[in-house]
Amino acid sequence: MENTAKITVKASGTYDILLAKGGLQHIGQAAAERFKPCKIAILSDDKVFTLYGKTVMDSLQKAGFTTVSHVIENGEQSKTLDNVTEFINTMVGAQVTRTDMVLALGGGVVGDMAGFASAIYLRGIPYIQVPTTLLAAVDSSVGGKTAVDISAGKNLVGAFHQPSMVYLDTDTLSTLDPDVMRDGFAEVIKYGIILDRNLADTVARPGTFDLEQVIARCISIKRDVVEQDEFDKGLRGLLNFGHTFGHAIEKLSSFTISHGSAVARGMVIAAKVAAAYGYTNYTNAIAKVLESYGFDLSCPYSASDMYNVILSDKKRSGADITLVLPESIGKCVLQKMPAMQVLELMKKVRL
Ligand SMILES: NC(=O)c1ccc[n+]([C@@H]2O[C@H](COP(=O)([O-])OP(=O)(O)OC[C@H]3O[C@@H](n4cnc5c(N)ncnc54)[C@H](O)[C@@H]3O)[C@@H](O)[C@H]2O)c1
């Protein structure tokens, strides 16, 4: 296939991320070059499957694979253990074996669920990620974090399970709702601020850059981080920039504020907290970029309410909280501090 760029990830499994603009109908060929003919169990959501399900199934079948599909209702509320069980029942019914594969066709919800189902079905079978949102393209489809939500919290049940291939056709992003696309840009901007000044400068001017190249850069950054810290013991924590505060906002809003919008607000709060802690103040610079994408950066919650949610966050260890703070644009650091200090800093700044 011409015009396909490849980024290889060397983690506990080695796999290719293929950037095949306009190439969704060639996914079967890419799979056949890497895997023996087998059964592929596709998990998708109703919106995405209607748009792209047939193209993917036709291509896989033409390349010698058999397919079975399982479609869930779109949205975060579907990322449940019950839905994973139902998908697994579909696989049992279709006699999917350990030499077969799962394929996630959709955004982060489908990707996380399919990844988790493939991590636990028959104690683990391989899976392919076909991300169709910007967030899934630059973030959730790479790195092998899989999970579902339970009533106690988001992503509390999951596994590390690397995909065997990621196949991205960026043309699929053209059908995204503008709000969903914007959510993805929160993660793109995040990569620039944490690790890449050039990327931060590039995306500071919406509409002036090549999206393919920006996506490839984000994936490369995530690849580098995952290769160094696959199991999230240190460096990978940098990818949580804006997420500690963002998750609290998401939860306090009962998930009516979307993930991307909450992370955008969280990045600005992190910048304010960093300044209150003694770092140079980058709040205005970060807020300006986010506002140019149309993000609402207001925080409707008090420091105390946010703090209580942060305390129950799974990423807290002991009495300390590790925050990701911008030291400069393009360089963030992990700063561990007593939980009470986080509350004091939050109270000091105007959220
Ligand atoms: N595993 C990880 O490392 C990781 C990282 C970040 C986020 N996540 C998870 O990702 C999830 C969010 O992912 P998301 O933002 O992609 O949400 P999503 O999967 O819910 O997709 C958002 C919406 O876009 C629709 N959609 C998807 N692709 C489309 C397309 N091409 N055209 C039209 N509509 C399309 C979906 O049907 C859905 O309604 C969360 O559950 C989050 O926890 C995981």
The ligand as an ORCA input file, in Angstrom:
! r2SCAN-3c Opt
* xyz 0 1
  N      -6.543      3.381     26.958
  C      -6.037      4.587     27.020
  O      -4.813      4.777     27.095
  C      -6.968      5.761     26.994
  C      -6.457      7.054     26.839
  C      -7.346      8.112     26.760
  C      -8.726      7.891     26.821
  N      -9.187      6.610     26.971
  C     -10.627      6.328     27.006
  O     -11.184      6.714     25.743
  C     -12.563      6.966     25.920
  C     -12.934      8.200     25.123
  O     -12.677      7.965     23.767
  P     -13.368      8.820     22.617
  O     -13.267     10.265     22.950
  O     -12.829      8.325     21.342
  O     -14.910      8.482     22.822
  P     -15.931      7.488     22.091
  O     -15.316      6.210     21.748
  O     -17.149      7.470     22.956
  O     -16.294      8.259     20.750
  C     -16.943      9.512     20.836
  C     -18.168      9.558     19.904
  O     -17.712      9.639     18.562
  C     -18.396      8.675     17.770
  N     -17.488      8.320     16.668
  C     -16.330      7.626     16.768
  N     -15.687      7.616     15.597
  C     -16.475      8.309     14.730
  C     -16.324      8.687     13.368
  N     -15.230      8.398     12.674
  N     -17.324      9.394     12.794
  C     -18.438      9.760     13.509
  N     -18.604      9.470     14.804
  C     -17.625      8.755     15.411
  C     -18.725      7.552     18.702
  O     -19.828      6.803     18.228
  C     -19.071      8.337     19.984
  O     -20.419      8.770     19.932
  C     -12.802      7.092     27.407
  O     -13.496      5.955     27.857
  C     -11.404      7.131     28.011
  O     -11.349      6.557     29.287
  C      -8.335      5.558     27.050
*
